[in-house]
Amino acid sequence: MKNQNIVPIFLVVLLSNFPNMVKAEDQNLKTQTEVNLSENRISKRFGAYLGILGDPHPTVVGVNVAYNVFNYLRASIGFGKISATTIDLSGSNGLTETSMTTLGASAKFLVPGWNLSPSASLGYSHISFNGLLADSDYKTNNFYLGIGGDWQAQSGFNMGAGLNVSLNGGAPTAPYLNIGMFF
């Protein structure tokens, strides 16, 4: 008779605690999901990427190294150079080499826990000129704001796109595309 009472009592206790058990398991799954969502930037912190019309701003193609300081902050430094040979009608040699070199650093802010995230970056670039570009409308020092999106896959592959806007009129507004890899 004692054993017959144990089964119904066990079922009553189990069923009365079932909502609490489901809630605890749901919370556990949410915690695991949150950890997995933000893991990509934390597990793959150091990387390099090409900035097409992007970092450092302005350049046609920039080479950058970056570090995910936190899952919401990426710091990067980069280099870009544009060179062209032009015909100099006023000079005696006929050909002139002209170039623009850009060195820069930026901080990109992302939504914590999102691998595909909207992004906002604040950057500084120093631009040096050689040849005909020395008389251009570009300023030597450029502060810029970038607005866009960024995605870092679990493998470390990274892609970002958006728009860079000069805060001091040092360079024209330009769209950008970043493609790289983090390790």
N, C-alpha and C positions, 0 to 999 in steps of 0.2 A: 504494500500500500504506500509505503514511503517513496518508492521509486516512481510510482504513478504520479505523485504530486510534484516531483522534481521537474518533469518535462513541461507541464503547464506553467510552473513558476519560472523556469528558464525562458520559455517563450514570451511570457509577460515582461520579464526584465529586458530581454533582447529587443522586443518591439518598442518598449517605452524609451530605450536608449538609441533606437535606430535613427531618429532625426539628428541627435547629437553626433553620432558616428558619421553620418553623411556630411554634416556640416564640417567636421574635423577633416574628413578626406577631401572635401571641396577646397578647404583652406590650404591643405597640403599641396593639392594640384595647382592652385593659384600661385603659391610660393615657388614651386618648381618651374612653372611657366614664366614667372617674372625673372627668375634667375637665368633661364635659358634665353629669354628675349634680350637681356642686357649682356650676355656672355660674349658675344662676338667681338665687341670693341675691347673688352677686358682681356679676353684670352689671346687676341691678336693685336698687340699694342703698337708695334713698330712697323712702319711701312714706307712705301715710296709710290708716287703717282705722277702722271703727266697731266698738266693743266693746259687744256686747249682753249685759248683765249682767256684763261683763268688765272691761276696762281703761278707766280706772283703777277698781280695786275699792274700795268698792261704788258702783255706779251702774246705772241702767236702760240708758241708752245713753251711751257715751263717745266722744269724738272724739279720735283719737290720731295723732301723727306718729312715724315710726320710721325707724331707720337700721340696715342690716345692716353692723355693724362688721366682722365676719368671717363666713365661711359657717356658723359655729357660734354666733354671738352677735348678737342684735338688741337695740338700746336703743330705748326709746320713752318719750314723755311724753304725757299726756293730760288731758282735762277732761270732766267730766260734771256734769249738774245735774238735779235732780228738783224740780219745783214743783207746788204744789197750792193751790187756794183752799178753805178750810174754813169752816164755819159756827161762829162763836164765840158760844156761848150765854152766856158770862159777861161779854162785852164789850158796849159800847153800840152799836158799828158793825155787828155781826152777821157780817161776813166778815173772815177773817184769811188773809193770804198766808203759806204755809209752804214752806220749801225746804231742800234739802241740796245743797251744792256739793262736788265731789270733784276735787282736783288730784293727779296722781300721776306716778310714773316707775317703769319696770321694766326688767329685763334678762332676756331670754329665751334660754335655752340649747338648742341643737338639735344633732342628729347631723351632723357634717361630711360633705358629699358626698351627703346625702339631701334631695331636694326635698320628699318626704312624710316627715316626721320626728316622732318623739315629742319633746315639749318639756317643759322645766321652767323656770319663771320665778320671779324674786324681785322683789317690788315694794314700794313705799312710797306711801301716799296720805295726803293731809291733807284732812280733812272739816270743813266749816264748816256750821253750822246757823242757820236763821232761823225763828222762829215756833214752832209746836208741837213740831217735831222736836228742838228744843234739849234736851228732857228725855228723849230716847230712849236706848237701850242702846248706841248706837254711840259709839266713842271718837273723839277728834279726830285722833289719829295711828294709822294702821293699817299694819302690816307683813304682807304676804301671800305665800303660795307658790301658784303655779299649776302644775298638772300636766295635760297633754293632748297634742294633736297639732297640727302645723302643716304646711301645704302652700303652696309658692310655685311657680306655673307659669312657663313660659318667657316668657309674655306679661307677667308681673308680677302677675297676679291672685293674691291671697293669701287663704287661709281657715284658720282655726284654731278648735279647740273643746277644752273641758276643764272643769276644776273649780278655782276659787279658794278657798283656805283661809286664814283670818286666823291669823297666828302669835301675835298678842297679844290675841285676842278682841275686836278692834276692830270687826269686822263679821261677819255670818253667812257661812257657807260657801255658795257659789253656783256653778252651772254657767255657762259663758260660750261665746259664739260671736263670733269676729272675722271681719270681711269687709273686704277692702281692695285696694289697688293699689299696686305698687311701680314706680318709673321708673328 
